[in-house]
Amino acid sequence: MSEGKPLEGRTALVTGASKGIGAATAQALAAAGVHVVLTARDVKGLEAVEDAIHDAGGTATIAPVDLTETDGIARLASALASRWDTLDIMILAAAYLPSLGPVAQIDGKEWSRAITVNLLASQTLLASFDPLLKRATAGRVIGLTSSVAAKPRAYWGAYAATKAGFENILQSYGQEVGAISPVRVAVIDPGATRTQMRARAYPGEDPKSVKDPAVVADRLVSLLVEDFANGYSERIDGR
């Protein structure tokens, strides 16, 4: 392990890695010496992130997957298990934001997609990669949440409900595996960050008034380097 690459030799899976916080985190992990498996639906976006990682001297593999397809997650887990014996880090950054609006007017198709991507797929990922995480010397799972999961807000009901469930699933998994393995789980609220999802939710906001995704990515890497207690949670504020 070199001083400039404190996580050298580890392997990570990052969901939602084609843009935003997922992409920034993948690049920050690669810079720290991690081989990163990039997954998302957007192949071109994944290729751009992979190129950026390689240009910076890091290593990465792209694995396009639609998280609404359970079979796709199973194939991804099988492919990784055929190449690596363990998975050291899993970053659950993928999320879907349905249209904001009253609970009485939630769009059924968007609601279903939010439940599938934000909640059901997360459980499937944990179940599928559980064996690889447990075989790692120190498997680590970090899930990205939102403040609305704990503090309900008018018109955010659909997204907030899925994120509340997401937090519960992750923390429950952490308690279950923490007693029988070295696996540890953290739930992180990135706070206001300059992403496409944020722009959709706050169309009138000046993007420069909120932090760059790289700020969140750097904090996540520092958490992995410093290590964290099982069930750790944090909100990343500031610029």
Secondary structure, DSSP 8 states (H G I E B T S, - for coil): -BTTBTTTT-EEEEETTTSHHHHHHHHHHHHTT-EEEEE-S-HHHHHHHHHHHHHTT-EEEE----TT-HHHHHHHHHHHHHH-S---EEEE----------GGG--HHHHHHHHIIIIIHHHHHHHHHHHHHHHSTT-EEEEE--GGGTS--TT-HHHHHHHHHHHHHHHHHHHHHHTTSS-EEEEEE--SB-SHHHHHH-TTS-GGGSB-HHHHHHHHHHHHHH---TTEEEE----
